[in-house]
Amino acid sequence: MWKNITAFLHGFDYGVKHYNTIEDKHFFTYFGDSKRSPMYRTGISTARKYMQYRNEILTIIVLMFTLLLFLFTW
């Protein structure tokens, strides 16, 4: 069980750190135990979704702040 958790966390960490440069080939390779490979790929895909939503939420916050700033200062 701990091996699956560590494989997932390593994949998540890799996905967050290399979000801009990650390619789809990383979903099919893992240099380690083949039993942990699906958990590693799951970690990478979860990290990519996390980073996409994080960027979208930050964009929405900036847009709302700008809207409120111009609304109250105009």
N, C-alpha and C positions, 0 to 999 in steps of 0.2 A: 504494500500500500504506500509506504513512504517513497518507494522508487517512482511510483506513478505521480505522486505529488511533486517530487523534486523535478521530474521530467517536465511536468506541466509548468512549474515555476521557471525553469530554465527557458522553455519555449516562450513564455510570456515576457520574460526579461529580454530575450533576444528580439521579440517582436516589437517591444516598446523602444528599445535602443536603436533598432535599424528600420524604423517605420518608413522613412523616406527612400531607403535603398533596397528594401526587401523585394525579392522576386518570388514568383510562384514555385520555382524549383525547390525552394527551401521547405515546402510542404511535404515533399517526397523524400527528403534525405535527413538522416540523423546518424551521426557517427557514434553509435553506442548499441545498447541492447535493442534488438528489434521489437521486443515486447513493449518497450517504453516509447517507441516511435509514434504511435497514434496519439499518445498524451502530449508529446512534444509538439506535434502538428496542431493539436487542439489549443495548446497554449499560444502558439503563434497566431492562429486565426482569431482567438479571443482578444489578443493584444491589438491586432489590426482593427477590430471593431471598436475596441475601447478608444484607440487613438482617433478614429474617425469621428466618433461621437464627441470626444473631448474637443476636437477642433470645431465642430459644428456648434457646440454649446458656447464656446468662447466667442465665436463669431456672432451668435445671437445676442450675447451679453453686450458686446461692443456696439452693435447696431441699436439696441434698446437704450444704452447709455447716451449715444449720440442723439437719438430721437428725443429723449427727455431733456438733454442739454439744450437743444435748439428750441424745444417746445417752451421751456421756462425762461429762456433768455431772449427770445425774439421780441 
